Amino acid sequence: MLVSLHVKNLALIEETEVFFGTGLNILTGETGAGKSVILGSVALALGAKADRDMIRTGAEYALIELNFEVSEETRQKLEELDIPTEEDQVILQRRIMPTRSVCRVNGETVNTKLLRELAGLLIDIHGQRDSQALLQTKRHLEILDSYAGDGLAKEKEAVKKAWQRYTALEREIEENALDEAARKRELSLAAYELEEIESAALKPGEDEQLERDYRRMVNGRRIAEAMGTVYSMTGYDGEQGAGEGIGRALRELSGIVSFDDALEDFYRQLNEVDALLNDFNRSVADYMNDLEFDDETFKETEERLNYVNRLKDKYGNTIEEVIAYGKKRQEEAERLSNQDEWLESKRREAKAAKETMLMHAGKLSRMRQKVSLTFAKDMQISLQDLNFLHVEFRVALTQKESCSADGLDDAVFEISTNPGEPLKPLANVASGGELSRIMLALKTITAKQEAIGTFIFDEIDAGISGKTAWKVSEKLGLLARTHQIICITHLPQIAAMADQHFYIEKNAVDQKTATTITKLSEPESLQELARLSGAAQITEGALENAKQMKELAEKNK
């Protein structure tokens, strides 16, 4: 549920904050007051495209903040996206600046792509453009499948996996069905590469060891000089060696240690230092002995390193990758040597995969045929509730020539809104106002499958009035029983159904225009209903009419 919306410096809005409630939240106001800006800010916070022109004149940035309260199911989905929730709260913030925008979720910076993913979990926004999407027949199959629920979704996933398996095999066969000349060329190349890799007798980690050895040899003189100095400075030969100095100190301590028990600890510590330094000095000497090498050893190391690096340039970035490439080429050589048998085996696999795919696709088609009848019946009832008095609705399912990831089916919604008229594709019949009602009917029957808790409707009342407006109002009230609804409207019939009523207005403040939003009290809501009804003046009669509309709406909730 969307708990609150905070907007600052966006278009005509200087700063406003609104707290929404459960049920039906209605937004009304004069034309041009900024109602669409309010809901547009929600879309911006959820990743919609933003530009600098949206920033209020004179301001450095625009800010939109949404506070959601989420269910346990939604919270788990958010955690799958690595988005933490705090006491089932999700706070989305977007700061729009002239050159960029910064998005945050619960204080953590995220990109707009993630915000758009969140939008699909938190809120469903529908405007006139979204209703127009119903005219796209490619969406009809998606809508039907969504209505069907988890059972069909599982079978659809099985079809997708089987299709991927089949198409991968077909692609593999096509790529490897070489003619005789091409087969021989490829086999010859594979044999050459295998010989080159196998003759190298590479060992994992060998390149790293060669590089260490080569680096040590190239810098051998410098290392030898430095280590000689280290040996001398830490040794026991000469007065400058640290070992000689520690030895003298030990001899001095040994002559006095019997005079005071406290001196024994000093003697013990220094003796340990002497032992460590002696071990270190011997290790330096051993290293210097190992440092010696002849020109032949250096040449062999250099040549081997260059050879290994050439193989890595050709076949992989590491020795492990070169070895893996060799194994792959060995398999390809065996395949090329027995191409006819290999192709026959793959064709049998592809045939079996196709049969599996068509089996699942057939089952999916039968499930769609069955669910399409229920879907059409529910849609017809829901449309009749929205004042489509003589409506007929059908899902026309046809089979494609070949199976795809979605199966064998195409779907087209067909409708007839007048008695005696044949069913025709929705795109050929429905007007703008009818599309809004069809979308509302669709949302009503699919609400049970929707995990999203909040629906926003903008222009749901386009092209309707009178009795039809009451029908739409009742349907919104029904949907608001199970979901939070936020709706912009110009019709009093719809506004009368509000559980919370907000008024949006535009005023001049300090020679600047500003849009504000205010939650209306019961008397103020009646005043607004009277205004929406077209009353030139808010008379007692207009208020009484508004009161009756409110009472009628309450009865129908």
Order of alpha helices (4+ residues) and beta strands (2+ residues): beta-beta-beta-alpha-beta-alpha-beta-beta-beta-alpha-beta-alpha-alpha-alpha-alpha-alpha-alpha-alpha-alpha-alpha-alpha-alpha-beta-beta-beta-alpha-alpha-beta-alpha-beta-alpha-beta-beta-alpha-alpha
